Amino acid sequence: MTLTHHQQTPHAEHPFAEIVRILGKGKKGSRPLTQDEAYQAMYMILSDQVLPVQLGAFLMLMRVKEETPEELAGFALAARESFKRLDTTAKVDLDWSSYAGKRRHLPWFLLSALLLAENSITVFMHGASGHSEGRLYTENMLEYLGLKSATSISEAGQQLEQQHFCYLSLEHFCPKLHEIIELRPILGLRSPVHTLVRLLNPFNADYSIQGIFHPGYRPVHQQAAALVKQPHMAVLKGEGGETERNPDMECLVQSVHNGELSDENWPALFRHRHVKPDLLDPQQLALIWQGKTEDDFATASILGTAAIALKLLGKVDTQEQAQQLATEYWAGRDKTKY
């Protein structure tokens, strides 16, 4: 017997359909996910329980409404859960995310991180090489300083022990999120994963520093960090979206210290704005470190960024002391190192 249209067997609803419905049920019917729902959603995504069409719908519905701190926190907790089987026991002082890539200026923050590392502050940097044409991504910049990125969590642990610094690409510790980031040229838009990856902190460092491009995301990161109980974290609108203080502009740093939120303004370091260079030559990174080239914008970026990190880490009490300590580190650096 053939079934008529009305007699067709109903399909059981896919468990992820409820998540899509919460986000997409029209202007009046939709709402953000709770932290627990966001956790469940990301858990299902990371364990391959979601169909590609559902993932696309989810990513774009989230993109249109933008993430709440609760959603971000739920996503981050589910992602961190996925690292549990990895050996992330290496001791890291500062978790540093680097996902934006640089377009207008060289990634001077890389020298800030290496300056901290040279002074026994263990810095773990994670990121991804994006698809944006004309952007310089950290992973590709390391070779200009004679450094190699790690290719696994265990290699990262060794590098952290040996040189107090390591860069590891997202694909080596959370391949599923890396796959989703790679969808950007297909979807034409960034997705909530671009925000989430900055909160991953795979080695569970007590201190974390993040740069964002859109100022509206700064408090969202700050509040999400408090919700995931990150002991100490600072977020700033960084140059090009990276964790780098632009010395030409005032910089608002929004922090969390043991659950307490605080905001702090760091002044511009120059009165006049610099003209961006016509050409970005990554070889300048080593030349600046070696002291073979002078560039006041570069030096101010390096020291200004290091100063924010030093204050976050509690190495100093005031901005002036932070700037002073960064300056001392820079004056005493081993110029033959990179």
Beta strands, then each sheet from edge to edge (+ up, - down):
strand 1: 94-98
strand 2: 123-127
strand 3: 165-169
strand 4: 207-212
strand 5: 232-237
strand 6: 251-257
strand 7: 260-266
sheet 1: 3+ 2+ 1+ 4+ 5+ 6- 7+
end
